[in-house]
């Protein structure tokens, strides 16, 4: 069975596969869900962060939800991450929550108690951090807990920096000069320790040394170098799927939306190819979120305002899931996507 959590602007969609298709329900209506993640140590446990309604958890694959004790003190949740390598005494993975303004809250007991992390706000570059739509503030857009080292944490501040901690969040290292400025999604891969994949507003970047240096790789993208999301084949670290647009307005605006998916299958070629088979037309499609299936080789999922799409052939072709797509979703922005077995 596959379970999918898909966050749109005003609702959370919960899908569970069956032999006949998909069970589908809507949850947390009008709570502004922004982020979702599963716990790989207990895949029935998942979390959903909201912009102004706290953090929620489920222990039954999203069928029912309970609000956690997290008090963000006026901050709004923007990102979530659960470690895939650090299992706590509670039996759950270590949980981190990123907010606006930029703070991190961490829990080692499944969300019952919390510790705040804010030392990174003292980094030299912090005075330049600013989110363009709300320039008076900034937020933690992405937290990547390294899948090979429980102490390594990579944090994307929108906008202005990709920072890291090598000691579990006690101390922080500022951005490097050749790194991405506006990371939207960051990935690590269990088969290549040290490699980082960044989909950013300023292009696609890779690091081979835990973020100490970076290379920008945009061959084949043309003018579509404003990037939203990246997913890596769970069984092939060379197979990458990327969502892209020509600029932020084309990516996020309902009126002028035009976005694309690209694929790269080789470290040698390092060139992106446009993929269209089975996907909606680029015009009127708000920039997609993409995820690989963590337990199924060569499978990817894609979420946008037109629906949810599934690929079984490494992203070469796609099919739209046959679910009752709510009419209002065609006008909404997709915010988060998570997949588990």
NUBA-502321 format. One record per residue (C-alpha): residue in three letters; x, y, z. Coordinates in steps of 0.02 Angstrom, whole numbers, plus 50000, padded with zeros to 5 digits. Example, Ala and Ser with C-alpha at 12.3 -4.5 7.8 and 13.67 -1.06 7.14 Angstrom:
2
ALA506154977550390/SER506844994750357/
This chain:
341
UNK500005000050000/UNK500565017849963/UNK499995032750066/UNK500105050550001/UNK499885066950094/UNK499605081649977/UNK499415099150046/UNK498475112349949/UNK498185130150012/UNK496635126450116/UNK496575107650137/UNK497595091750160/UNK497245077350040/UNK497525059650106/UNK497655045449980/UNK497875026850015/UNK498095014449873/UNK496984999149859/UNK496874984949733/UNK495504994849646/UNK496285012149648/UNK496395025349783/UNK495435029449940/UNK495325048349954/UNK494835060550090/UNK495095078750138/UNK495705083650311/UNK496175099250409/UNK495045110050302/UNK495375128850310/UNK496905126450422/UNK498155132150289/UNK499295116850285/UNK501055121050227/UNK502125105650259/UNK501955086850282/UNK503125072550323/UNK503065054250374/UNK504095045750510/UNK505105031850427/UNK505255022450592/UNK503355021750607/UNK502555025150439/UNK500815027050511/UNK501455042450604/UNK501475058450504/UNK501485077050540/UNK500675092050457/UNK501225109950490/UNK500065124650459/UNK500385143050429/UNK499395149250578/UNK498565134150658/UNK499995124350738/UNK500715106950709/UNK499615091550691/UNK500015072950699/UNK499205056650647/UNK499515038450694/UNK498325030450570/UNK499005035650400/UNK498085052150402/UNK496335045950439/UNK496245056350599/UNK497295070850665/UNK497745077950835/UNK498535094750872/UNK500235093650957/UNK500875103651105/UNK502055114350999/UNK501885132751039/UNK502785142650905/UNK502465159250995/UNK501805168850846/UNK502895160050717/UNK502075150950571/UNK502635133550518/UNK503455132650347/UNK504425116150346/UNK504555099150430/UNK505845085450433/UNK506005068650521/UNK507685059950530/UNK507835043550435/UNK509365038250537/UNK509105045050714/UNK507805034650806/UNK507455041650978/UNK507055032351139/UNK505215035751107/UNK505295024950950/UNK505025039750834/UNK506265048750722/UNK506985065250778/UNK505795078950721/UNK506215096750667/UNK505015110950627/UNK505515126850534/UNK504535143050552/UNK504305160950496/UNK505175171050567/UNK506645159150555/UNK506715147250702/UNK506875128450721/UNK505955118150851/UNK506525100250883/UNK505725085450972/UNK506425068451019/UNK504805061251089/UNK503615061950943/UNK503075079850970/UNK502655079451156/UNK504055091151212/UNK505095103851117/UNK506735113151113/UNK507025129251016/UNK508555131850905/UNK508955149650853/UNK510845151350858/UNK510925152050668/UNK510105169250674/UNK511785175750735/UNK512695170850574/UNK513495185350478/UNK512345183450328/UNK510755184350435/UNK510635203250416/UNK510315200750230/UNK508965187450243/UNK507275193050175/UNK505755184750095/UNK505255195649945/UNK503345194549966/UNK503565199150151/UNK505245208150151/UNK505175212350336/UNK505415193850378/UNK506145177250319/UNK505835158950356/UNK506555141350362/UNK505995135050192/UNK506785117750204/UNK507645106750333/UNK508625091950266/UNK509205079650398/UNK510615070150313/UNK510095052250274/UNK511865046050310/UNK512375055950464/UNK511205060250607/UNK512245075350659/UNK512195084250490/UNK510785096750464/UNK510555107750310/UNK509375122550322/UNK508745133650182/UNK508275151250232/UNK507085159950112/UNK507835170150051/UNK509685172450076/UNK510645157150133/UNK510895138450138/UNK511705135050307/UNK512225119150395/UNK512615111550564/UNK513795096750587/UNK513405093950771/UNK511535091650777/UNK511095110050782/UNK512245116150920/UNK513315126850805/UNK513045133050628/UNK514085136550472/UNK513585150950359/UNK513265150250173/UNK514715148450052/UNK515015160349908/UNK514685147949766/UNK513155140149847/UNK511305142849809/UNK510535158749875/UNK508695153949871/UNK508525135149899/UNK506725128849893/UNK507065110149907/UNK508645101049963/UNK508985082249956/UNK510285069850015/UNK510405051749957/UNK510835035950053/UNK511905029149910/UNK513055044349893/UNK513595051650061/UNK514125069750044/UNK513095073949891/UNK511785087749907/UNK510475092149776/UNK509735109749780/UNK508255116049680/UNK508335134849701/UNK507625150949635/UNK509355154249563/UNK509545137349476/UNK510035119349509/UNK511575116249616/UNK512525100649672/UNK513835098249806/UNK514935082849824/UNK515695087549992/UNK514265090850114/UNK513985108450051/UNK515765115050066/UNK515755119449881/UNK514455119249743/UNK514235118149555/UNK512765126049462/UNK512075114349328/UNK510735121549213/UNK511135113549045/UNK509505110148953/UNK508415121149062/UNK508485136148947/UNK507595150649029/UNK506735139249156/UNK507985141649297/UNK506765146449434/UNK506615129549519/UNK505355123549646/UNK505565105249690/UNK506735090649659/UNK506555072049689/UNK507885058549675/UNK507525040449629/UNK507685030649792/UNK508665017149700/UNK509675027949579/UNK510505044049637/UNK510815049449456/UNK508945049649414/UNK508235066649460/UNK506555075249427/UNK506445094249437/UNK505015106849431/UNK505415123349347/UNK504765139949280/UNK505515155349199/UNK505265166249353/UNK504345167149519/UNK502805175249443/UNK502595161349314/UNK502895148449449/UNK501655154449580/UNK500375165949500/UNK498675158549460/UNK498415171449323/UNK500055168549231/UNK500565151149288/UNK501705141549169/UNK502815127849235/UNK503765112449178/UNK504555096049233/UNK506315090949185/UNK507295074849206/UNK509125070349218/UNK509695052149214/UNK511585052749207/UNK512985060549308/UNK514065060049152/UNK512915070249040/UNK512225081649177/UNK510965088949055/UNK509105091549090/UNK507765085648969/UNK505975092048965/UNK504655078749003/UNK502845080548951/UNK502085063148923/UNK500525061349030/UNK500765078249116/UNK499585093249104/UNK499995107248984/UNK501255119449055/UNK500105134549037/UNK498975136649191/UNK499985124049292/UNK500675131149454/UNK502425124749490/UNK502395106449544/UNK503025097149695/UNK503885080549660/UNK504305065749772/UNK505085048849741/UNK504305033449819/UNK505495028849961/UNK505085010249949/UNK504755007549763/UNK506105008049630/UNK505895020649488/UNK504255027949552/UNK503885046549568/UNK502375057049614/UNK501975074849560/UNK500725087049637/UNK500075103149559/UNK498435112349542/UNK497895100749400/UNK498005084649502/UNK499195071249566/UNK500245061749439/UNK501195045349453/UNK502695038749356/UNK503285020549361/UNK504705022449235/UNK505945034349316/UNK504945049749266/UNK504895046549079/UNK502985045649072/UNK501575049749193/UNK499755046149226/UNK498505056349325/UNK497805047649478/UNK495955044049461/UNK495305053149613/UNK493915065949637/UNK494955081649615/UNK494055095949706/UNK493565110049590/UNK494325123249702/UNK496035114949690/UNK496245120849510/UNK496445138349582/UNK497535133749730/UNK499415132649756/UNK500145115749805/UNK501195117349963/UNK501825100250015/UNK501915082049962/UNK502455066350058/UNK502415047950010/UNK502655031750107/UNK502175013450098/
